[in-house]
Amino acid sequence: MENPKKISDFVKKISGVLIGFISVPLGIGGGSLMVPFMRTFGYDIRTSIGTAAAVGFLIAVSGTVTMITGGKIIDNINTPFSIGYINLLGFVIFVPVTMIMARLGAKAVYKINKKLLSKIFGIFLILVSIRSFIEYLSIS
């Protein structure tokens, strides 16, 4: 049984801002960073994933506002079916699919062995890191 440490409100606020600030430009979900953060404080993998899924909504809202603001006000993007950097057609398709899959994923988490789940998540993070590294190399 894991014994989670109490996370102070100050640490929660600072880490929330940092996780959101880092995840949006990388194009990754905040959960990719939130789960390891919570695991560092001793939280169970299932609790970490569930909390990250719930907080993911707030990260998505702040990311959406940032992408609209950045595209519309800063870069003056005027693409059809878009508001700033947010493509409305993609939004209409992906939001409902994401909402359905998040619910299914949350149910699946409790049916998978904790150790296997931790390994799957670790492999996911490695793949995201490799993808980001490859993209970085191709930009240079």
Buried (B, 14 or more C-beta within 10 A) or exposed (E): EEEEEEBEEEEEEEBBEEBBEEBBEEEBBBBBBBBBBBBEBEBBBBBBBBBBBEBBEEBBEBBBEBBBBBBBEEEEBEEEEBBBBBBEEEBEEEEEEBEEEBEEEBEEBEEEEEEEBBEEBEEEBEEBEEEEEEEEEEEE
